[in-house]
Amino acid sequence: MVHFITPLYRYNNIRIVYPTIFHQIDRFKWHLIEGSKKIGEESLNFLLKDSRVFYYKIKTTQVWGHEQRNYFIKNIKGDDKDWCYFLDDDNVVTPDLASEIINEYNSDYDIILFSQKQGLTNKHRLSGSEGHLKLGTCDIGSFLIRYGKIKESLIDFESQRNADGHYCEKIAAIKNVKIKYAPDKFVRYNSLSMEIY
């Protein structure tokens, strides 16, 4: 099983993101967690027929989505061997991500670290080289992690943009964590957004 955790902000993107999950992954739960702000008026009623999609609404004070991610960590139960992936609402599930999930369902790895490409370009932002699960070389959208490794740990610095980088460092420091580096496999960031940085 894989849990996709999405801080829901850009409603109009959900109709695009959803097919990239269900056309590639069979065993999933998609957790859409809306905070106090949203943009877009598109209805999500088309998701009602899929029992694998879950919707939550919480009060938030920040715009980075870390409060929604922490809500999942604190309140949503899973099996220790389930995979978790923090999928932003302006990203899609790439074939590389999907194939690694399927291939590693029953592996002994705790984390799979991917390289990233910017938007729909070939510009590399990060590389999944050994030792690079740390601040400045990894963010929350570049790795899969087992539920058993995140359930006792929260994302600190919720009010900061780089909180996900600090979280990567925290996860990498877990004793006996087993990481698979997949530098030839890519996920994308801002693939549905004009925000390129």
CYANA upper distance limits for C-alpha pairs under 8 A (distance plus 0.5 A):
  1 MET  CA     27 ARG  CA      5.44
  1 MET  CA     28 PHE  CA      5.86
  1 MET  CA     29 LYS  CA      8.07
  1 MET  CA     82 ASP  CA      5.61
  1 MET  CA     83 TRP  CA      6.81
  1 MET  CA    105 TYR  CA      7.82
  2 VAL  CA     27 ARG  CA      6.95
  2 VAL  CA     28 PHE  CA      5.25
  2 VAL  CA     29 LYS  CA      6.90
  2 VAL  CA     82 ASP  CA      6.08
  2 VAL  CA     83 TRP  CA      4.98
  2 VAL  CA     84 CYS  CA      6.04
  2 VAL  CA     85 TYR  CA      7.88
  2 VAL  CA    101 ILE  CA      8.11
  3 HIS  CA     28 PHE  CA      6.24
  3 HIS  CA     29 LYS  CA      5.37
  3 HIS  CA     30 TRP  CA      6.34
  3 HIS  CA     31 HIS  CA      7.66
  3 HIS  CA     82 ASP  CA      7.74
  3 HIS  CA     83 TRP  CA      6.66
  3 HIS  CA     84 CYS  CA      5.17
  3 HIS  CA     85 TYR  CA      6.71
  4 PHE  CA     28 PHE  CA      7.84
  4 PHE  CA     29 LYS  CA      6.75
  4 PHE  CA     30 TRP  CA      5.21
  4 PHE  CA     31 HIS  CA      6.52
  4 PHE  CA     84 CYS  CA      6.52
  4 PHE  CA     85 TYR  CA      5.48
  4 PHE  CA     86 PHE  CA      6.40
  4 PHE  CA     87 LEU  CA      6.44
  5 ILE  CA     30 TRP  CA      6.68
  5 ILE  CA     31 HIS  CA      5.43
  5 ILE  CA     32 LEU  CA      6.92
  5 ILE  CA     33 ILE  CA      8.07
  5 ILE  CA     69 ARG  CA      7.33
  5 ILE  CA     72 PHE  CA      7.78
  5 ILE  CA     84 CYS  CA      7.85
  5 ILE  CA     85 TYR  CA      6.67
  5 ILE  CA     86 PHE  CA      5.30
  5 ILE  CA     87 LEU  CA      6.17
  5 ILE  CA     88 ASP  CA      8.27
  6 THR  CA     30 TRP  CA      8.05
  6 THR  CA     31 HIS  CA      6.56
  6 THR  CA     32 LEU  CA      5.50
  6 THR  CA     33 ILE  CA      6.56
  6 THR  CA     68 GLN  CA      8.28
  6 THR  CA     69 ARG  CA      8.06
  6 THR  CA     86 PHE  CA      6.67
  6 THR  CA     87 LEU  CA      5.64
  6 THR  CA     88 ASP  CA      5.77
  6 THR  CA     89 ASP  CA      6.64
  7 PRO  CA     32 LEU  CA      6.69
  7 PRO  CA     33 ILE  CA      5.47
  7 PRO  CA     34 GLU  CA      6.40
  7 PRO  CA     35 GLY  CA      7.72
  7 PRO  CA     65 GLY  CA      5.76
  7 PRO  CA     66 HIS  CA      8.41
  7 PRO  CA     68 GLN  CA      5.98
  7 PRO  CA     69 ARG  CA      7.29
  7 PRO  CA     87 LEU  CA      8.45
  7 PRO  CA     88 ASP  CA      6.84
  7 PRO  CA     89 ASP  CA      7.34
  8 LEU  CA     32 LEU  CA      6.15
  8 LEU  CA     33 ILE  CA      5.76
  8 LEU  CA     34 GLU  CA      4.94
  8 LEU  CA     35 GLY  CA      7.36
  8 LEU  CA     38 LYS  CA      7.81
  8 LEU  CA     88 ASP  CA      8.33
  8 LEU  CA     89 ASP  CA      6.74
  9 TYR  CA     34 GLU  CA      6.86
  9 TYR  CA     35 GLY  CA      7.72
  9 TYR  CA     37 LYS  CA      7.02
  9 TYR  CA     38 LYS  CA      4.88
  9 TYR  CA     39 ILE  CA      6.50
  9 TYR  CA     89 ASP  CA      7.45
 10 ARG  CA     14 ILE  CA      7.87
 10 ARG  CA     38 LYS  CA      6.60
 10 ARG  CA     39 ILE  CA      5.67
 10 ARG  CA     40 GLY  CA      6.53
 10 ARG  CA     89 ASP  CA      6.71
 10 ARG  CA     90 ASP  CA      7.88
 11 TYR  CA     38 LYS  CA      7.56
 11 TYR  CA     39 ILE  CA      6.69
 11 TYR  CA     40 GLY  CA      5.52
 11 TYR  CA     41 GLU  CA      7.03
 11 TYR  CA     42 GLU  CA      6.42
 11 TYR  CA     43 SER  CA      8.31
 11 TYR  CA     44 LEU  CA      8.36
 12 ASN  CA     39 ILE  CA      8.26
 12 ASN  CA     40 GLY  CA      5.81
 12 ASN  CA     41 GLU  CA      7.44
 12 ASN  CA     42 GLU  CA      5.99
 13 ASN  CA     17 VAL  CA      6.79
 13 ASN  CA     89 ASP  CA      6.91
 13 ASN  CA     90 ASP  CA      6.99
 13 ASN  CA    192 LEU  CA      7.78
 14 ILE  CA     18 TYR  CA      6.41
 14 ILE  CA     44 LEU  CA      8.30
 14 ILE  CA     89 ASP  CA      7.18
 15 ARG  CA     19 PRO  CA      7.81
 16 ILE  CA     20 THR  CA      7.88
 16 ILE  CA     92 VAL  CA      8.42
 17 VAL  CA     21 ILE  CA      7.48
 17 VAL  CA     89 ASP  CA      7.68
 17 VAL  CA     90 ASP  CA      8.25
 17 VAL  CA     91 ASN  CA      7.41
 17 VAL  CA     92 VAL  CA      5.76
 17 VAL  CA     93 VAL  CA      7.88
 18 TYR  CA     22 PHE  CA      6.98
 19 PRO  CA     23 HIS  CA      6.09
 20 THR  CA     24 GLN  CA      6.93
 20 THR  CA     92 VAL  CA      6.57
 20 THR  CA     93 VAL  CA      5.79
 20 THR  CA     94 THR  CA      7.78
 21 ILE  CA     25 ILE  CA      6.18
 21 ILE  CA     92 VAL  CA      8.35
 21 ILE  CA     93 VAL  CA      6.48
 22 PHE  CA     26 ASP  CA      7.02
 24 GLN  CA     95 PRO  CA      7.98
 24 GLN  CA     98 ALA  CA      6.67
 25 ILE  CA     98 ALA  CA      6.99
 25 ILE  CA    102 ILE  CA      8.14
 28 PHE  CA     52 ARG  CA      6.99
 29 LYS  CA     52 ARG  CA      5.22
 29 LYS  CA     53 VAL  CA      6.30
 29 LYS  CA     54 PHE  CA      7.84
 30 TRP  CA     52 ARG  CA      6.73
 30 TRP  CA     53 VAL  CA      5.23
 30 TRP  CA     54 PHE  CA      6.56
 31 HIS  CA     53 VAL  CA      6.65
 31 HIS  CA     54 PHE  CA      5.38
 31 HIS  CA     55 TYR  CA      6.55
 31 HIS  CA     56 TYR  CA      8.06
 32 LEU  CA     53 VAL  CA      7.99
 32 LEU  CA     54 PHE  CA      6.56
 32 LEU  CA     55 TYR  CA      5.38
 32 LEU  CA     56 TYR  CA      6.75
 33 ILE  CA     55 TYR  CA      6.49
 33 ILE  CA     56 TYR  CA      5.25
 33 ILE  CA     57 LYS  CA      6.21
 33 ILE  CA     58 ILE  CA      7.70
 33 ILE  CA     68 GLN  CA      6.30
 34 GLU  CA     38 LYS  CA      8.03
 34 GLU  CA     55 TYR  CA      8.21
 34 GLU  CA     56 TYR  CA      6.63
 34 GLU  CA     57 LYS  CA      5.19
 34 GLU  CA     58 ILE  CA      6.74
 34 GLU  CA     68 GLN  CA      7.73
 35 GLY  CA     57 LYS  CA      6.50
 35 GLY  CA     58 ILE  CA      5.68
 35 GLY  CA     59 LYS  CA      5.97
 35 GLY  CA     60 THR  CA      5.70
 35 GLY  CA     65 GLY  CA      8.31
 35 GLY  CA     68 GLN  CA      7.30
 36 SER  CA     57 LYS  CA      8.47
 36 SER  CA     58 ILE  CA      7.34
 36 SER  CA     59 LYS  CA      5.67
 36 SER  CA     60 THR  CA      5.76
 36 SER  CA     61 THR  CA      7.77
 37 LYS  CA     63 VAL  CA      8.42
 44 LEU  CA     48 LEU  CA      8.05
 47 LEU  CA     53 VAL  CA      7.32
 48 LEU  CA     53 VAL  CA      8.16
 58 ILE  CA     68 GLN  CA      8.04
 60 THR  CA     67 GLU  CA      6.98
 60 THR  CA     68 GLN  CA      8.33
 62 GLN  CA     66 HIS  CA      8.48
 62 GLN  CA     67 GLU  CA      7.99
 62 GLN  CA    158 GLU  CA      7.83
 62 GLN  CA    159 SER  CA      6.36
 63 VAL  CA    159 SER  CA      8.46
 64 TRP  CA    158 GLU  CA      7.98
 64 TRP  CA    159 SER  CA      7.68
 64 TRP  CA    160 GLN  CA      7.82
 64 TRP  CA    161 ARG  CA      6.63
 65 GLY  CA     69 ARG  CA      6.91
 66 HIS  CA     70 ASN  CA      6.56
 66 HIS  CA    155 ILE  CA      7.16
 66 HIS  CA    158 GLU  CA      5.86
 66 HIS  CA    159 SER  CA      8.41
 66 HIS  CA    163 ALA  CA      8.12
 66 HIS  CA    164 ASP  CA      8.36
 67 GLU  CA     71 TYR  CA      6.63
 67 GLU  CA    158 GLU  CA      6.89
 68 GLN  CA     72 PHE  CA      7.06
 69 ARG  CA     73 ILE  CA      6.96
 69 ARG  CA     86 PHE  CA      8.02
 69 ARG  CA    155 ILE  CA      8.22
 70 ASN  CA     74 LYS  CA      6.52
 70 ASN  CA    154 LEU  CA      6.39
 70 ASN  CA    155 ILE  CA      6.76
 71 TYR  CA     75 ASN  CA      6.24
 71 TYR  CA     76 ILE  CA      8.04
 72 PHE  CA     76 ILE  CA      5.54
 73 ILE  CA    150 ILE  CA      7.12
 73 ILE  CA    151 LYS  CA      5.92
 73 ILE  CA    152 GLU  CA      8.15
 73 ILE  CA    153 SER  CA      7.97
 73 ILE  CA    154 LEU  CA      7.33
 74 LYS  CA    151 LYS  CA      7.39
 74 LYS  CA    152 GLU  CA      8.44
 74 LYS  CA    154 LEU  CA      8.33
 78 GLY  CA     82 ASP  CA      7.07
 78 GLY  CA    147 TYR  CA      6.99
 79 ASP  CA    147 TYR  CA      7.04
 79 ASP  CA    148 GLY  CA      7.65
 80 ASP  CA    146 ARG  CA      6.93
 80 ASP  CA    147 TYR  CA      5.43
 80 ASP  CA    148 GLY  CA      4.40
 80 ASP  CA    149 LYS  CA      8.04
 81 LYS  CA    106 ASN  CA      8.39
 81 LYS  CA    146 ARG  CA      6.17
 81 LYS  CA    147 TYR  CA      6.75
 81 LYS  CA    148 GLY  CA      6.92
 82 ASP  CA    105 TYR  CA      8.36
 82 ASP  CA    146 ARG  CA      6.03
 82 ASP  CA    147 TYR  CA      5.94
 82 ASP  CA    148 GLY  CA      8.20
 83 TRP  CA    101 ILE  CA      8.17
 83 TRP  CA    105 TYR  CA      8.15
 83 TRP  CA    144 LEU  CA      6.87
 83 TRP  CA    145 ILE  CA      6.07
 83 TRP  CA    146 ARG  CA      5.00
 83 TRP  CA    147 TYR  CA      6.42
 84 CYS  CA    144 LEU  CA      6.27
 84 CYS  CA    145 ILE  CA      5.77
 84 CYS  CA    146 ARG  CA      6.34
 84 CYS  CA    147 TYR  CA      6.49
 85 TYR  CA    141 GLY  CA      7.70
 85 TYR  CA    143 PHE  CA      7.46
 85 TYR  CA    144 LEU  CA      5.63
 85 TYR  CA    145 ILE  CA      7.21
 86 PHE  CA    140 ILE  CA      6.93
 86 PHE  CA    141 GLY  CA      6.26
 86 PHE  CA    144 LEU  CA      8.48
 87 LEU  CA     91 ASN  CA      7.05
 87 LEU  CA     92 VAL  CA      7.98
 87 LEU  CA     93 VAL  CA      8.36
 87 LEU  CA    141 GLY  CA      6.88
 88 ASP  CA    141 GLY  CA      8.02
 90 ASP  CA    189 TYR  CA      7.94
 90 ASP  CA    190 ASN  CA      5.93
 90 ASP  CA    191 SER  CA      6.53
 90 ASP  CA    192 LEU  CA      5.15
 90 ASP  CA    193 SER  CA      6.27
 91 ASN  CA    188 ARG  CA      6.99
 91 ASN  CA    189 TYR  CA      6.18
 91 ASN  CA    190 ASN  CA      6.18
 91 ASN  CA    191 SER  CA      5.64
 91 ASN  CA    192 LEU  CA      6.46
 92 VAL  CA    188 ARG  CA      7.71
 92 VAL  CA    191 SER  CA      7.46
 92 VAL  CA    192 LEU  CA      8.44
 93 VAL  CA     97 LEU  CA      6.81
 93 VAL  CA     98 ALA  CA      7.13
 93 VAL  CA    187 VAL  CA      7.88
 94 THR  CA     98 ALA  CA      6.75
 94 THR  CA    186 PHE  CA      7.92
 94 THR  CA    187 VAL  CA      6.42
 94 THR  CA    188 ARG  CA      7.86
 95 PRO  CA     99 SER  CA      6.46
 96 ASP  CA    100 GLU  CA      6.72
 96 ASP  CA    185 LYS  CA      5.95
 96 ASP  CA    186 PHE  CA      6.41
 96 ASP  CA    187 VAL  CA      7.49
 97 LEU  CA    101 ILE  CA      6.76
 97 LEU  CA    185 LYS  CA      7.83
 97 LEU  CA    186 PHE  CA      7.52
 97 LEU  CA    187 VAL  CA      6.83
 98 ALA  CA    102 ILE  CA      6.85
 99 SER  CA    103 ASN  CA      6.53
100 GLU  CA    104 GLU  CA      6.35
101 ILE  CA    105 TYR  CA      6.44
104 GLU  CA    109 TYR  CA      8.23
108 ASP  CA    178 LYS  CA      7.98
109 TYR  CA    177 VAL  CA      8.45
109 TYR  CA    178 LYS  CA      5.64
109 TYR  CA    179 ILE  CA      6.33
109 TYR  CA    180 LYS  CA      6.90
110 ASP  CA    145 ILE  CA      6.26
110 ASP  CA    146 ARG  CA      5.80
110 ASP  CA    149 LYS  CA      7.66
110 ASP  CA    177 VAL  CA      6.57
110 ASP  CA    178 LYS  CA      5.64
110 ASP  CA    179 ILE  CA      6.46
110 ASP  CA    180 LYS  CA      8.49
111 ILE  CA    143 PHE  CA      7.08
111 ILE  CA    144 LEU  CA      5.94
111 ILE  CA    145 ILE  CA      4.98
111 ILE  CA    146 ARG  CA      7.05
111 ILE  CA    177 VAL  CA      8.12
111 ILE  CA    178 LYS  CA      6.94
111 ILE  CA    179 ILE  CA      5.23
111 ILE  CA    180 LYS  CA      6.70
112 ILE  CA    143 PHE  CA      5.91
112 ILE  CA    144 LEU  CA      5.62
112 ILE  CA    145 ILE  CA      7.19
112 ILE  CA    179 ILE  CA      6.28
112 ILE  CA    180 LYS  CA      5.24
112 ILE  CA    181 TYR  CA      6.47
112 ILE  CA    182 ALA  CA      7.39
113 LEU  CA    128 GLY  CA      6.06
113 LEU  CA    133 LEU  CA      7.95
113 LEU  CA    142 SER  CA      6.45
113 LEU  CA    143 PHE  CA      4.96
113 LEU  CA    144 LEU  CA      7.19
113 LEU  CA    179 ILE  CA      7.70
113 LEU  CA    180 LYS  CA      6.76
113 LEU  CA    181 TYR  CA      5.54
113 LEU  CA    182 ALA  CA      6.34
113 LEU  CA    183 PRO  CA      8.14
114 PHE  CA    127 SER  CA      7.47
114 PHE  CA    128 GLY  CA      5.65
114 PHE  CA    142 SER  CA      5.65
114 PHE  CA    143 PHE  CA      6.34
114 PHE  CA    181 TYR  CA      7.20
114 PHE  CA    182 ALA  CA      5.68
114 PHE  CA    183 PRO  CA      6.29
114 PHE  CA    184 ASP  CA      8.16
114 PHE  CA    185 LYS  CA      6.17
114 PHE  CA    186 PHE  CA      6.11
114 PHE  CA    187 VAL  CA      7.00
115 SER  CA    124 HIS  CA      7.92
115 SER  CA    125 ARG  CA      8.03
115 SER  CA    126 LEU  CA      5.76
115 SER  CA    127 SER  CA      4.86
115 SER  CA    128 GLY  CA      5.41
115 SER  CA    142 SER  CA      6.98
115 SER  CA    182 ALA  CA      7.55
115 SER  CA    183 PRO  CA      5.77
115 SER  CA    184 ASP  CA      7.46
115 SER  CA    185 LYS  CA      6.56
115 SER  CA    186 PHE  CA      5.33
115 SER  CA    187 VAL  CA      6.90
116 GLN  CA    124 HIS  CA      6.34
116 GLN  CA    125 ARG  CA      6.10
116 GLN  CA    126 LEU  CA      5.84
116 GLN  CA    127 SER  CA      7.30
116 GLN  CA    142 SER  CA      6.95
116 GLN  CA    186 PHE  CA      5.61
116 GLN  CA    187 VAL  CA      5.39
116 GLN  CA    188 ARG  CA      5.76
116 GLN  CA    189 TYR  CA      7.44
117 LYS  CA    121 THR  CA      7.05
117 LYS  CA    122 ASN  CA      6.28
117 LYS  CA    123 LYS  CA      5.95
117 LYS  CA    124 HIS  CA      5.14
117 LYS  CA    125 ARG  CA      6.33
117 LYS  CA    126 LEU  CA      8.08
117 LYS  CA    186 PHE  CA      7.07
117 LYS  CA    187 VAL  CA      6.91
117 LYS  CA    188 ARG  CA      5.37
117 LYS  CA    189 TYR  CA      7.09
118 GLN  CA    122 ASN  CA      7.28
118 GLN  CA    123 LYS  CA      6.03
118 GLN  CA    124 HIS  CA      6.83
118 GLN  CA    125 ARG  CA      6.91
118 GLN  CA    188 ARG  CA      6.41
118 GLN  CA    189 TYR  CA      6.05
118 GLN  CA    190 ASN  CA      7.16
118 GLN  CA    191 SER  CA      7.58
118 GLN  CA    196 ILE  CA      7.92
119 GLY  CA    188 ARG  CA      6.60
119 GLY  CA    189 TYR  CA      6.06
119 GLY  CA    190 ASN  CA      5.35
119 GLY  CA    191 SER  CA      4.34
119 GLY  CA    192 LEU  CA      7.56
119 GLY  CA    193 SER  CA      7.89
119 GLY  CA    196 ILE  CA      7.75
120 LEU  CA    188 ARG  CA      7.97
120 LEU  CA    191 SER  CA      6.06
126 LEU  CA    137 THR  CA      6.27
126 LEU  CA    138 CYS  CA      6.92
127 SER  CA    132 HIS  CA      8.13
127 SER  CA    137 THR  CA      7.76
127 SER  CA    183 PRO  CA      6.16
128 GLY  CA    132 HIS  CA      6.87
128 GLY  CA    133 LEU  CA      8.33
128 GLY  CA    181 TYR  CA      5.92
128 GLY  CA    182 ALA  CA      6.21
128 GLY  CA    183 PRO  CA      4.78
128 GLY  CA    184 ASP  CA      8.46
129 SER  CA    181 TYR  CA      6.63
129 SER  CA    182 ALA  CA      8.06
129 SER  CA    183 PRO  CA      6.45
130 GLU  CA    181 TYR  CA      6.62
132 HIS  CA    137 THR  CA      6.18
132 HIS  CA    138 CYS  CA      7.25
133 LEU  CA    137 THR  CA      7.02
133 LEU  CA    138 CYS  CA      6.06
133 LEU  CA    168 CYS  CA      6.45
133 LEU  CA    169 GLU  CA      6.83
133 LEU  CA    172 ALA  CA      6.66
134 LYS  CA    138 CYS  CA      6.29
134 LYS  CA    165 GLY  CA      6.93
134 LYS  CA    166 HIS  CA      7.77
134 LYS  CA    168 CYS  CA      6.09
134 LYS  CA    169 GLU  CA      5.07
134 LYS  CA    172 ALA  CA      7.76
135 LEU  CA    139 ASP  CA      8.13
135 LEU  CA    165 GLY  CA      4.98
135 LEU  CA    166 HIS  CA      6.21
135 LEU  CA    168 CYS  CA      7.28
135 LEU  CA    169 GLU  CA      6.62
136 GLY  CA    165 GLY  CA      7.05
137 THR  CA    165 GLY  CA      8.35
138 CYS  CA    142 SER  CA      6.92
138 CYS  CA    165 GLY  CA      6.55
138 CYS  CA    168 CYS  CA      7.27
139 ASP  CA    143 PHE  CA      8.15
139 ASP  CA    164 ASP  CA      5.94
139 ASP  CA    165 GLY  CA      5.49
139 ASP  CA    168 CYS  CA      7.12
140 ILE  CA    164 ASP  CA      5.67
140 ILE  CA    165 GLY  CA      7.35
140 ILE  CA    167 TYR  CA      8.13
140 ILE  CA    168 CYS  CA      7.31
141 GLY  CA    187 VAL  CA      8.06
141 GLY  CA    189 TYR  CA      7.81
142 SER  CA    187 VAL  CA      6.92
145 ILE  CA    149 LYS  CA      7.42
145 ILE  CA    150 ILE  CA      7.85
146 ARG  CA    150 ILE  CA      7.39
147 TYR  CA    151 LYS  CA      6.45
148 GLY  CA    152 GLU  CA      8.44
149 LYS  CA    153 SER  CA      8.15
149 LYS  CA    171 ILE  CA      8.04
150 ILE  CA    154 LEU  CA      7.94
150 ILE  CA    171 ILE  CA      8.21
154 LEU  CA    167 TYR  CA      8.33
155 ILE  CA    163 ALA  CA      7.21
155 ILE  CA    164 ASP  CA      7.49
155 ILE  CA    166 HIS  CA      8.34
155 ILE  CA    167 TYR  CA      6.03
156 ASP  CA    163 ALA  CA      6.75
156 ASP  CA    166 HIS  CA      7.89
156 ASP  CA    167 TYR  CA      7.37
157 PHE  CA    163 ALA  CA      5.75
158 GLU  CA    163 ALA  CA      6.70
159 SER  CA    163 ALA  CA      8.18
162 ASN  CA    166 HIS  CA      7.27
163 ALA  CA    167 TYR  CA      6.67
164 ASP  CA    168 CYS  CA      6.75
165 GLY  CA    169 GLU  CA      7.05
166 HIS  CA    170 LYS  CA      6.82
167 TYR  CA    171 ILE  CA      6.70
168 CYS  CA    172 ALA  CA      6.60
169 GLU  CA    173 ALA  CA      6.78
170 LYS  CA    174 ILE  CA      7.41
172 ALA  CA    177 VAL  CA      7.43
173 ALA  CA    177 VAL  CA      8.21
190 ASN  CA    194 MET  CA      7.63
190 ASN  CA    195 GLU  CA      7.08
190 ASN  CA    196 ILE  CA      7.32
